[in-house]
Amino acid sequence: MINQQPTIKALIAEDEPILALTLQRMLGRLWPELDLSNVVENGIEAVHTALDRLPDVLFLDIKMPGKTGLEVAQELAEEWPAEQPFPMIVYVTAYDEFAIKAFETCAVDYVLKPVSEERLQKTVRRLQSHFQARVPNTSDQRNPESELERVIAQLRELHQIAHPQTGAQNIPVAEKLAVIRAAVGNNIRLIPVEEVIYFEATDKYINVVTAEHSSLIRSSLRELLPQLDSSLFWQIHRSTVVNVKRVKMAHKDEAGKITLTLKNSEDKLTVSRVYAHLFKQM
């Protein structure tokens, strides 16, 4: 008996129900064999569902609650099983023409809102060509490691688009954040930013770690990063930013995992795949 079940699974992450339904129906017409059973409304669900179902294609809204499409892709790149080919990503975006050209520069496809069936058909053909190319022989299968490296390289480029560096933000280093104000009971602790060893994001707070103490501030890394001198404070994980002057050594194990040893702290920090390039030998 011939198996009629779809072999390619897709996940749609879109917080606007009408747009999600429209995209689902269009894809159903253009690619009937595609499994479209996974539709979620926010970035947090997108991460959990993707890691649970391991889809082959992700349609990610750029701006949605919980996590943006870029943040979802980054977290998945960090957590994706090494033996599993990383999914193809299609961003659903309302970005202007300039940003779209930047997306085109990367090998990541996009669909512009409102979704056009003609444009979506081009995306479907591109995806179908990709999957057809890997079917005939096992030697043609995507190498999971190289595929993930390709996606990580794209994420680095897209991260620069979404979060420009200091010069692009037109914020002089002299005007960067100099002191962190953290509430400690009824008191306010003033922490010179150069004393910070690292920042670690939790749910709704950031843990500010120095050699003497840890303090919580109500903020997010997305809000904090533009205020820091990017030549001194490097993001090394989606939830961690380290003061490079406080890094003693970067150790790479046999599996390629990088761990940082710090000065004046026994804590060790893990560098994610997305930021591993920062610690390549000069």
C-alpha positions as CSV (number, residue, x, y, z in Angstrom):
1,M,0.0,0.0,0.0
2,I,1.4,3.4,-1.0
3,N,1.8,5.8,1.9
4,Q,-0.1,9.0,1.1
5,Q,1.1,10.9,4.2
6,P,3.0,14.2,3.6
7,T,6.7,13.8,4.1
8,I,7.5,17.5,4.6
9,K,6.2,19.2,7.8
10,A,5.7,23.0,8.1
11,L,5.1,25.2,11.1
12,I,3.4,28.6,10.7
13,A,4.0,31.2,13.5
14,E,1.7,34.2,13.0
15,D,-0.1,36.2,15.7
16,E,-2.8,37.6,13.4
17,P,-5.4,34.8,13.0
18,I,-6.7,36.0,9.7
19,L,-3.3,36.2,8.2
20,A,-2.3,32.8,9.6
21,L,-5.5,31.3,8.1
22,T,-4.8,33.0,4.7
23,L,-1.3,31.7,4.6
24,Q,-2.4,28.2,5.6
25,R,-5.1,28.2,2.8
26,M,-2.8,29.5,0.2
27,L,-0.1,27.0,1.0
28,G,-2.7,24.3,1.0
29,R,-3.6,25.2,-2.6
30,L,-0.1,25.7,-3.8
31,W,1.5,22.7,-2.0
32,P,-1.2,20.1,-1.1
33,E,1.3,17.6,0.1
34,L,2.7,19.9,2.7
35,D,1.7,19.0,6.3
36,L,0.3,22.3,7.7
37,S,-1.1,20.9,11.0
38,N,1.2,23.1,13.2
39,V,0.1,26.7,13.5
40,V,1.0,28.8,16.6
41,E,0.3,32.4,17.6
42,N,3.5,33.6,19.3
43,G,7.3,33.1,19.4
44,I,7.4,31.1,22.6
45,E,5.0,28.5,21.2
46,A,6.9,28.5,18.0
47,V,10.1,27.5,19.8
48,H,8.4,24.8,21.9
49,T,6.5,23.3,18.9
50,A,9.4,23.4,16.6
51,L,11.7,21.5,19.0
52,D,8.9,19.0,19.7
53,R,7.7,18.4,16.1
54,L,11.0,19.1,14.2
55,P,9.4,20.6,11.1
56,D,11.2,20.9,7.8
57,V,9.9,24.4,7.0
58,L,9.3,27.4,9.3
59,F,7.1,30.3,8.3
60,L,8.0,32.9,11.0
61,D,6.3,36.3,11.5
62,I,9.0,38.9,12.2
63,K,7.0,40.7,14.8
64,M,4.9,38.6,17.2
65,P,4.3,38.3,20.9
66,G,6.8,36.5,23.1
67,K,9.7,36.3,20.7
68,T,10.3,37.8,17.3
69,G,10.9,35.7,14.3
70,L,14.6,36.4,14.5
71,E,14.7,35.4,18.2
72,V,12.8,32.2,17.4
73,A,15.3,31.3,14.7
74,Q,18.3,32.1,17.0
75,E,17.0,30.1,19.9
76,L,16.3,27.1,17.6
77,A,19.8,27.4,16.1
78,E,21.2,27.1,19.6
79,E,18.9,24.2,20.7
80,W,18.4,22.2,17.5
81,P,19.5,18.6,17.6
82,A,22.8,18.3,15.9
83,E,21.8,15.1,13.9
84,Q,18.6,16.7,12.6
85,P,18.7,18.9,9.4
86,F,17.8,22.5,10.4
87,P,14.5,23.7,8.8
88,M,14.2,26.1,5.9
89,I,13.1,29.5,7.2
90,V,10.7,31.8,5.4
91,Y,10.1,35.1,7.2
92,V,6.7,36.8,7.0
93,T,7.4,40.5,7.2
94,A,6.0,44.0,6.8
95,Y,9.5,45.4,6.4
96,D,10.1,48.3,4.0
97,E,11.8,47.9,0.6
98,F,15.3,48.6,2.1
99,A,15.1,45.9,4.6
100,I,13.6,43.4,2.1
101,K,16.7,44.0,-0.1
102,A,18.8,43.2,3.0
103,F,16.9,39.9,3.5
104,E,17.4,39.1,-0.2
105,T,21.2,39.5,0.3
106,C,20.9,36.5,2.7
107,A,19.8,33.1,1.4
108,V,16.7,33.3,3.6
109,D,13.3,33.7,1.8
110,Y,10.6,36.1,2.9
111,V,6.9,36.8,2.2
112,L,5.7,40.4,2.4
113,K,2.5,41.3,4.1
114,P,-0.2,41.2,2.9
115,V,0.6,37.8,1.5
116,S,0.4,37.6,-2.3
117,E,-0.3,34.2,-3.7
118,E,1.9,34.9,-6.7
119,R,4.9,35.7,-4.4
120,L,4.1,32.8,-2.2
121,Q,4.2,30.5,-5.2
122,K,7.8,31.5,-5.9
123,T,8.6,30.6,-2.3
124,V,6.9,27.2,-2.7
125,R,8.8,26.5,-5.9
126,R,12.1,27.4,-4.2
127,L,11.4,25.2,-1.2
128,Q,10.2,22.3,-3.4
129,S,13.4,22.5,-5.5
130,H,15.4,22.3,-2.4
131,F,13.6,19.3,-1.0
132,Q,13.5,17.5,-4.4
133,A,17.3,17.9,-4.7
134,R,17.9,15.9,-1.5
135,V,15.6,13.0,-2.2
136,P,17.1,10.7,-4.9
137,N,20.2,9.4,-3.1
138,T,21.3,9.4,0.5
139,S,24.4,11.1,-0.6
140,D,22.3,14.1,-1.7
141,Q,20.9,14.6,1.8
142,R,21.6,17.8,3.5
143,N,24.5,17.6,5.9
144,P,22.9,18.7,9.2
145,E,26.1,20.4,10.5
146,S,26.7,22.4,7.3
147,E,23.1,23.4,7.0
148,L,23.0,24.7,10.5
149,E,26.2,26.7,9.9
150,R,24.6,28.2,6.8
151,V,21.6,29.3,8.9
152,I,23.8,30.6,11.7
153,A,25.7,32.8,9.2
154,Q,22.4,34.2,7.9
155,L,21.2,34.9,11.5
156,R,24.4,36.9,12.1
157,E,23.7,39.0,9.1
158,L,20.0,39.4,9.9
159,H,20.9,40.3,13.5
160,Q,22.9,43.2,12.2
161,I,19.9,44.4,10.2
162,A,17.6,44.2,13.3
163,H,20.2,45.4,15.8
164,P,22.8,47.7,14.2
165,Q,26.1,48.3,15.9
166,T,27.1,51.4,17.8
167,G,28.1,53.5,14.7
168,A,24.9,52.7,12.9
169,Q,22.9,53.8,15.9
170,N,24.6,57.2,16.0
171,I,25.1,56.9,19.7
172,P,28.7,58.0,20.7
173,V,30.5,55.7,23.1
174,A,30.8,58.7,25.5
175,E,27.1,58.7,25.9
176,K,26.7,55.0,26.5
177,L,25.4,53.7,29.8
178,A,27.9,54.4,32.6
179,V,26.1,53.4,35.8
180,I,23.5,50.6,36.4
181,R,20.8,51.5,39.0
182,A,19.5,48.4,40.7
183,A,16.9,48.2,43.4
184,V,18.0,46.3,46.6
185,G,15.1,46.4,49.0
186,N,14.4,50.0,49.8
187,N,17.8,51.1,48.5
188,I,19.3,51.8,45.0
189,R,22.6,50.2,44.3
190,L,24.8,52.2,41.8
191,I,27.0,49.8,39.8
192,P,29.7,51.3,37.4
193,V,29.1,49.5,34.1
194,E,32.9,48.7,33.9
195,E,32.5,46.6,37.0
196,V,29.9,44.3,35.5
197,I,31.3,40.9,34.6
198,Y,28.2,39.8,32.7
199,F,24.5,40.4,32.2
200,E,22.1,37.4,32.2
201,A,18.5,37.7,31.1
202,T,15.8,35.9,33.1
203,D,12.0,36.1,32.5
204,K,11.4,39.8,33.0
205,Y,14.6,40.8,34.6
206,I,18.4,41.0,33.9
207,N,20.8,39.7,36.5
208,V,23.7,42.1,36.7
209,V,26.8,40.1,38.0
210,T,29.9,41.8,39.4
211,A,32.8,40.3,41.5
212,E,31.0,41.4,44.7
213,H,27.3,40.8,44.1
214,S,24.4,40.0,41.8
215,S,21.6,42.5,41.3
216,L,18.3,42.3,39.3
217,I,17.1,45.1,37.1
218,R,13.7,45.2,35.4
219,S,14.7,45.3,31.7
220,S,15.4,43.1,28.7
221,L,18.6,42.6,26.7
222,R,16.8,44.1,23.7
223,E,16.5,47.3,25.7
224,L,19.9,47.2,27.3
225,L,22.2,46.3,24.4
226,P,21.9,49.6,22.5
227,Q,23.0,51.4,25.7
228,L,26.2,49.4,26.1
229,D,29.6,49.9,24.4
230,S,29.5,47.0,21.8
231,S,33.4,47.0,21.7
232,L,33.4,45.9,25.4
233,F,30.1,44.1,25.9
234,W,29.6,41.1,23.6
235,Q,26.5,39.1,23.3
236,I,27.5,35.4,23.5
237,H,24.1,33.8,23.9
238,R,20.5,34.9,23.4
239,S,20.4,35.5,27.2
240,T,24.0,36.5,28.0
241,V,26.2,39.5,27.4
242,V,29.8,39.5,28.8
243,N,32.3,42.2,29.5
244,V,35.2,41.0,27.3
245,K,37.7,42.6,29.7
246,R,36.5,40.1,32.3
247,V,37.1,37.1,30.1
248,K,40.2,35.1,31.1
249,M,40.0,32.2,28.6
250,A,37.7,30.6,26.0
251,H,37.8,26.8,26.0
252,K,36.6,24.8,23.0
253,D,35.9,21.1,23.7
254,E,35.9,18.2,21.2
255,A,32.3,18.8,20.3
256,G,33.0,22.4,19.4
257,K,31.3,23.8,22.4
258,I,32.9,27.0,23.8
259,T,33.0,27.9,27.5
260,L,34.3,31.1,29.0
261,T,36.4,31.2,32.1
262,L,36.1,34.6,33.9
263,K,38.3,36.8,35.9
264,N,37.2,37.4,39.5
265,S,34.4,34.9,39.2
266,E,34.0,31.1,39.4
267,D,31.0,31.2,37.0
268,K,31.5,29.7,33.5
269,L,29.6,31.0,30.5
270,T,28.5,29.0,27.5
271,V,28.9,30.6,24.0
272,S,26.1,29.7,21.7
273,R,26.7,28.5,18.1
274,V,25.4,31.9,16.7
275,Y,28.2,33.8,18.5
276,A,31.0,31.2,18.4
277,H,32.8,33.1,15.6
278,L,33.6,35.9,18.1
279,F,36.2,33.6,19.7
280,K,38.0,32.3,16.7
281,Q,41.8,32.6,16.8
282,M,43.1,35.9,15.3
